[in-house]
Amino acid sequence: MAPPWVQELHLPHLTVPVTIDAMYPVMPSHPIPVQYGDTLYLSNLDDMIGARVFTPTVYFYQQTTTNSCANSQKPIVKTLQDALADVLVPYYPLSGRLRETSNGKLEVFFGPSQGALMVQAHSDVALSELGDLTAPNPTWEPLIFKFPNEEPYKVLDMPLVIAQITIFRCGGFSLGLRLCHCICDGLGAMQFLGAWAATAKARTLVTNPRPIWDREVFKPRDPPHIQFPHMEFRKIQEGSNLTMSLWETKPLQKCYRITREFQNLIKSLAMPRDGYGCTTFDAMAAHVWRSWVNALDVRPLTYDLRLTFSVNARQKLRNPPLREGFYGNVVCVPCTTSKVSELVNPERLSETTRLVREARLSVSEEYLRSTVDFVDLERPKQLEFGGKLTITQWTRFSIYKCADFGWGRPLYAGPIDLTPTPQVCVFLPEGQDGSGGDSCSGGGSMIVCICLPESAAHKFTQAFMLLDNSKFTH
């Protein structure tokens, strides 16, 4: 019997006991080209309010001949620590700290508190007791270090790299990583992670490509010129029941394994009728948005909802093109809107897909420069959640390939808990056999993770799996 095209992954509720054994700073292993008191410029793309976060990820590694014995904790931690110290030399900005200037803009500075933070821990459970290691589970949160009483969204005066290595009873281990989004976007994070892993594996510094800072290429224009409305930043008065229904109770994190066959089916059903085609991402984003709004029973039907998603703008830049090795933020967040009544109408799926495609294609060099100027003039101070779903695509990240530190590719690599920001959906690569994936761009299966109130979870599953409609029509 063929496997189902869509498989809901059930996340067990677990208690993962973790004991912290030691904590210590990791300094660059050799001199770096800055001194105490020096600062580094961050672009407005690095300083967007959505980038003022830490991105937490976890990587699981199974027991091997090199990490199976009881006294092997030191070699694992020591290997990762030494490699991190080496890679912090070319990636020296990650050894600094963030502070605000007089106008509220962030910069990297180098003072008495420096270095990354390494946390050494152990757990009395085995990897086999952690449930399905193919989808993120919020109960794995103890594997990511947070300071006691740490404020949400705190980035000032924090280590910019926080790594927790947890050794499990079976000899397997996890790397829980918090990397400050202000320093690098997803592709930049993969570049840093890949350098750290390659250095650990080779036991000597490996950086390919050589990291480039170059944040000054995104300085605002003089005078600033805002060419687009930038709805992604605008505050919209919540006129529906959507946001309240999501935030009034702790939502459930739902995860689905989506085969390439199902993605192709959605793409065929969602193809815009204007003859210009669409990508798999366009179709899947439209289908997820529609299913989400349908499940939440959003009212009134005349209300305009927003969809935002991240777009890598690297290839859009021509004046000048980015140098290879740039690891800063080069992400735009285009926005499209649609009325509730149009979103939940299955006959309008192709039209919703067209809206997503047009928003994606709107990202250009001019759009990016306009974003830089908008942030410089407006400097938004808080994230706007009203009437909005945000989709983040990780399927183009080579996260499994990048994270081989010498113990093989991870069993799972990715985020843990989306529920603190329940209006976010993430498309993740499938990691079976440690191979990773590149779905939405020609690969295999992917994992779709989204947050929903318990009352809406079943309805979303029905709509998402096409079980609420015998067929879609154009």
C-alpha positions in Angstrom: 0.0 0.0 0.0 1.4 3.4 -1.0 2.1 5.8 1.9 -0.4 8.7 2.3 0.3 11.9 0.4 -0.3 13.9 3.6 0.6 12.4 7.0 -0.2 14.2 10.3 2.7 13.8 12.7 1.6 13.3 16.3 3.9 15.1 18.8 4.0 13.3 22.2 3.9 15.4 25.3 7.2 14.6 27.1 9.2 15.7 30.1 12.8 16.0 29.1 14.9 16.3 32.3 18.1 18.2 31.6 20.9 19.0 34.1 23.3 21.8 33.3 26.9 20.7 34.2 28.9 23.7 33.1 28.8 27.1 31.3 31.7 29.0 29.8 32.4 31.7 27.3 34.1 30.7 24.0 36.5 33.4 22.8 38.1 33.6 19.3 41.1 31.3 19.3 43.3 34.0 17.6 43.4 37.8 17.5 40.6 39.5 15.7 40.7 42.9 13.9 38.8 44.9 16.5 39.6 46.3 20.0 37.6 47.2 23.0 35.4 50.1 22.2 35.1 49.3 18.5 31.7 49.1 16.8 30.4 47.6 13.6 27.6 49.0 11.4 24.4 46.9 11.1 22.1 47.6 8.1 18.4 48.4 8.5 17.7 44.9 7.1 19.6 43.5 10.1 17.8 46.0 12.4 14.2 45.3 11.3 12.0 44.6 14.2 11.4 41.0 13.0 15.1 40.4 13.1 15.5 41.4 16.7 15.2 37.8 17.9 17.2 34.7 18.5 16.5 31.8 16.1 16.5 28.6 18.2 17.3 25.3 16.5 18.2 21.8 17.6 20.3 19.1 16.0 20.1 15.4 17.1 23.0 13.0 16.6 22.7 9.3 17.3 25.1 7.1 19.2 28.3 6.2 17.3 31.5 4.4 18.0 33.1 7.8 18.8 30.5 9.0 21.3 29.0 5.9 22.8 31.1 5.4 26.0 30.2 7.1 29.3 33.4 9.2 29.4 32.9 10.6 25.9 31.1 13.7 27.0 34.3 15.7 27.1 35.5 14.9 23.5 32.1 15.9 22.0 32.0 19.2 23.9 35.7 19.9 23.5 35.5 19.3 19.7 32.6 21.7 19.3 34.1 24.3 21.6 37.5 24.3 19.9 35.9 24.5 16.4 33.7 27.3 17.6 36.7 29.2 18.9 38.5 28.8 15.6 35.5 29.8 13.5 34.8 32.9 15.6 38.1 34.4 14.2 36.7 35.0 10.7 33.2 35.4 12.1 34.4 37.7 14.9 31.3 39.9 14.9 29.5 37.0 16.5 31.8 37.3 19.5 30.6 40.9 20.2 27.3 42.2 21.7 24.5 44.4 20.5 23.6 47.8 21.8 21.3 50.7 20.8 22.6 54.0 19.6 20.9 57.3 20.5 18.2 57.0 17.7 17.4 53.4 18.7 19.4 51.8 15.9 21.4 48.7 16.7 25.2 48.2 16.3 27.7 45.5 17.2 30.2 46.6 19.9 33.2 45.0 21.6 33.5 45.6 25.3 34.6 43.6 28.4 31.8 41.0 28.0 32.7 39.0 24.9 32.5 35.6 23.2 29.9 33.0 22.5 28.4 30.9 25.3 28.8 27.2 25.5 26.5 25.2 27.9 27.4 21.6 28.8 24.4 19.4 29.9 23.2 15.8 30.2 19.8 14.1 30.3 18.8 10.7 31.7 16.6 9.9 28.7 17.6 8.3 25.5 17.1 9.6 22.0 14.5 6.9 21.3 12.3 8.3 24.1 12.0 11.7 22.5 9.3 10.6 20.0 9.3 11.2 16.3 12.6 12.9 15.4 11.3 14.2 12.0 9.1 17.1 13.2 9.7 19.8 15.8 8.3 19.2 19.3 7.8 22.0 21.8 8.6 19.7 24.7 12.2 19.6 23.5 12.6 23.2 24.7 14.9 22.3 27.7 17.5 21.4 25.1 17.8 25.1 24.2 19.5 27.3 26.9 17.8 30.4 28.1 19.0 32.6 31.0 16.8 32.5 34.1 14.1 35.2 33.9 15.2 36.1 30.4 12.9 38.7 28.8 11.2 37.7 25.5 12.9 39.2 22.5 15.9 40.3 24.5 19.0 40.7 22.2 20.9 43.6 23.8 24.0 42.7 25.8 23.4 39.0 25.0 25.9 36.5 23.6 25.1 36.3 19.9 25.8 32.6 19.8 24.5 30.3 22.6 25.1 26.6 22.2 23.9 23.9 24.5 25.3 20.4 24.1 23.1 17.8 25.9 24.5 14.2 26.2 21.7 11.5 26.4 21.7 8.3 28.3 22.2 6.3 25.1 25.3 8.2 24.1 23.6 10.3 21.5 23.5 14.0 21.9 21.8 17.2 20.8 23.2 20.7 19.9 20.7 23.4 20.9 21.7 26.6 19.1 20.4 30.1 19.5 21.8 32.5 16.9 21.0 36.2 16.8 18.9 37.0 13.6 20.4 40.5 13.6 23.7 39.1 12.5 22.6 36.7 9.8 19.5 35.6 7.9 18.8 31.9 7.2 21.3 31.5 4.4 23.9 33.4 6.5 23.2 31.1 9.4 23.8 28.1 7.1 27.1 29.6 6.0 28.2 30.0 9.7 26.9 26.6 10.7 28.6 25.0 7.8 32.0 26.6 8.6 31.7 25.5 12.3 30.8 22.0 11.3 33.5 21.7 8.6 36.1 23.0 11.1 35.0 20.5 13.7 35.2 17.7 11.2 38.6 18.7 9.8 40.1 19.7 13.1 41.4 22.8 11.3 39.7 26.1 10.3 37.6 25.7 7.1 35.7 28.7 5.7 34.3 28.3 2.2 33.3 30.9 1.2 35.3 33.4 3.3 32.8 35.5 5.4 32.2 39.1 4.3 30.7 41.7 6.6 29.9 44.6 4.1 26.8 45.8 5.9 27.4 49.3 4.6 26.2 48.3 1.1 22.7 48.6 2.6 23.0 52.1 4.0 19.9 54.2 3.4 19.8 56.6 0.4 20.2 60.4 0.8 17.5 61.5 0.8 15.5 58.3 1.7 13.0 57.3 -1.0 10.1 55.1 0.0 8.6 53.7 -3.3 6.2 51.1 -2.0 3.4 51.0 0.6 5.2 48.3 2.7 2.0 46.9 4.2 4.1 44.3 6.0 5.1 47.0 8.5 1.8 48.9 8.7 -0.3 48.7 11.8 -3.8 47.6 10.9 -6.7 47.8 13.4 -7.8 44.3 14.1 -11.3 44.1 12.7 -11.8 40.3 12.9 -11.9 37.6 15.5 -8.7 36.0 14.1 -6.0 37.3 16.4 -8.1 36.9 19.6 -9.0 33.3 18.8 -5.3 32.5 18.4 -3.9 34.2 21.5 -6.7 33.6 24.0 -5.6 30.0 24.6 -2.2 28.3 24.1 -2.4 26.9 20.6 -1.4 23.4 19.4 1.6 22.9 17.1 0.5 20.8 14.2 2.9 19.2 11.8 2.3 17.4 8.5 4.6 15.4 6.2 3.8 16.5 2.6 4.9 14.3 -0.3 6.0 15.7 -3.6 2.9 14.1 -5.2 0.6 16.1 -2.9 2.5 19.3 -3.6 2.2 18.7 -7.4 -1.6 18.1 -6.9 -2.0 21.4 -5.1 0.0 23.1 -7.7 -2.2 21.8 -10.5 -5.4 22.7 -8.6 -4.1 26.2 -7.7 -2.5 27.2 -11.1 -3.6 30.8 -11.9 -5.7 31.1 -15.0 -3.7 34.0 -16.5 -1.2 31.7 -18.1 1.8 32.9 -16.2 2.2 29.8 -14.0 3.3 29.6 -10.4 5.8 27.9 -8.2 5.1 25.1 -5.8 5.6 27.6 -2.9 3.0 30.0 -4.3 0.4 27.2 -4.5 1.3 25.6 -1.1 1.3 29.1 0.6 -2.2 29.8 -0.9 -3.5 26.4 0.2 -2.2 26.7 3.8 -3.5 30.3 4.1 -7.0 29.2 2.9 -7.1 26.1 5.1 -5.9 28.2 8.2 -8.6 30.9 7.7 -11.2 28.3 7.0 -10.4 26.4 10.2 -10.4 29.5 12.4 -13.9 30.5 11.1 -12.8 34.1 10.7 -15.5 36.8 10.9 -16.6 39.1 9.3 -16.3 37.7 5.8 -15.7 41.2 4.4 -12.5 41.6 6.5 -9.1 42.0 4.6 -6.5 39.5 5.9 -2.8 39.7 5.3 -0.3 37.1 4.3 3.4 37.8 4.6 6.4 35.6 3.8 10.1 36.0 3.6 11.9 36.3 0.2 15.7 36.1 -0.3 16.6 39.1 -2.3 20.3 38.2 -2.9 19.9 37.4 -6.6 18.0 40.7 -7.2 20.9 42.9 -6.4 22.9 44.3 -9.3 24.1 47.7 -8.2 26.4 46.5 -6.9 25.9 42.6 -6.6 26.7 41.2 -3.2 30.1 39.6 -2.7 30.2 35.9 -2.2 30.4 35.1 1.6 28.0 37.9 2.7 26.1 36.5 5.7 23.9 39.4 6.7 20.2 39.8 6.3 19.1 40.2 2.7 15.4 39.3 3.3 12.3 41.2 2.3 8.8 40.4 3.6 6.3 41.1 0.9 2.6 41.2 1.8 -0.7 40.4 0.0 -4.3 40.8 1.2 -7.5 39.1 0.5 -11.1 39.2 1.9 -12.1 36.3 4.2 -15.0 35.4 1.9 -12.6 35.0 -1.1 -10.0 33.0 0.9 -12.4 30.3 2.1 -14.0 29.9 -1.3 -12.4 26.8 -2.9 -13.2 28.1 -6.4 -10.8 31.1 -5.6 -7.7 29.1 -4.8 -6.1 29.9 -8.2 -6.8 33.6 -7.6 -5.2 33.4 -4.1 -2.2 31.7 -5.6 -1.9 34.6 -8.2 -1.8 37.1 -5.3 1.0 35.2 -3.6 3.0 35.0 -6.9 2.6 38.7 -7.5 3.7 39.6 -4.0 6.8 37.3 -4.4 7.7 38.8 -7.7 7.3 42.3 -6.4 10.6 41.9 -4.5 13.3 43.7 -6.5 16.4 45.7 -5.8 14.1 48.8 -5.7 11.8 47.1 -3.2 14.8 46.2 -1.0 16.2 49.7 -1.1 12.8 51.1 -0.3 12.5 48.7 2.7 15.9 50.0 4.0 14.7 53.6 3.7 11.3 52.9 5.3 12.9 51.3 8.3 15.3 54.3 8.6 12.5 56.8 8.7 9.8 54.9 10.6 11.9 52.4 12.7 8.9 50.2 13.7 9.1 49.3 17.4 6.9 46.2 17.6 5.8 43.3 15.5 2.3 43.7 14.0 0.2 40.5 14.3 -3.3 41.9 13.4 -5.2 39.8 10.9 -2.0 38.1 9.5 -0.4 34.8 8.8 3.4 34.7 8.1 5.0 31.8 6.2 8.7 31.1 6.6 10.3 28.7 4.1 13.3 26.7 5.3 13.1 24.1 2.5 15.9 25.8 0.5 18.3 25.7 3.5 20.9 22.9 3.4 20.5 22.6 7.1 21.2 18.8 7.3 24.2 18.9 5.0 25.6 21.9 6.8 25.4 20.3 10.3 27.7 17.4 9.9 30.3 18.0 12.6 32.0 14.6 12.1 29.3 12.5 13.6 27.2 12.3 10.4 24.2 14.3 9.4 21.7 15.0 12.2 18.6 12.9 12.6 16.6 16.2 12.9 17.6 19.8 12.3 15.3 22.7 12.7 13.2 24.7 15.1 11.4 23.4 18.2 8.5 25.6 19.3 6.3 27.9 17.1 3.6 28.5 19.7 5.1 31.7 21.2 4.3 33.3 17.7 1.1 31.4 16.7 0.6 33.3 13.5 3.6 31.7 11.9 3.8 28.7 9.6 7.1 27.1 8.7 7.9 24.9 5.7 10.8 22.6 6.7 12.9 20.1 4.7 12.3 16.4 5.3 15.2 14.9 7.1 14.8 11.2 6.7 18.1 9.3 6.7 19.8 12.6 7.4 19.5 13.5 3.8 17.6 16.7 4.2 15.5 18.0 1.3 14.8 20.8 -1.0 11.1 20.7 -1.4 9.2 23.6 -2.9 12.2 23.8 -5.3 12.4 20.4 -6.9 13.1 17.9 -4.0 11.0 15.5 -2.1 8.8 15.7 1.0 8.6 18.6 3.4 7.2 19.2 6.8 4.5 21.9 7.3 4.2 23.2 10.9 1.5 25.6 12.0 -0.2 26.6 15.2 -3.9 26.4 15.9 -6.4 26.5 18.8 -7.5 23.0 19.8 -11.0 23.8 18.6 -9.7 24.5 15.0 -7.1 21.8 14.7 -9.4 19.0 13.2 -11.0 21.4 10.8 -7.6 22.6 9.5 -6.5 19.0 9.0 -9.7 18.2 7.0 -9.3 21.3 4.8 -5.5 20.9 4.4 -5.8 17.3 3.3 -8.6 18.2 0.9 -11.0 16.0 2.9 -13.6 18.8 3.2 -14.0 19.1 -0.6 -14.5 16.3 -3.1 -12.6 18.4 -5.7 -11.4 21.9 -6.3 -12.6 23.8 -9.3 -11.2 26.8 -11.0 
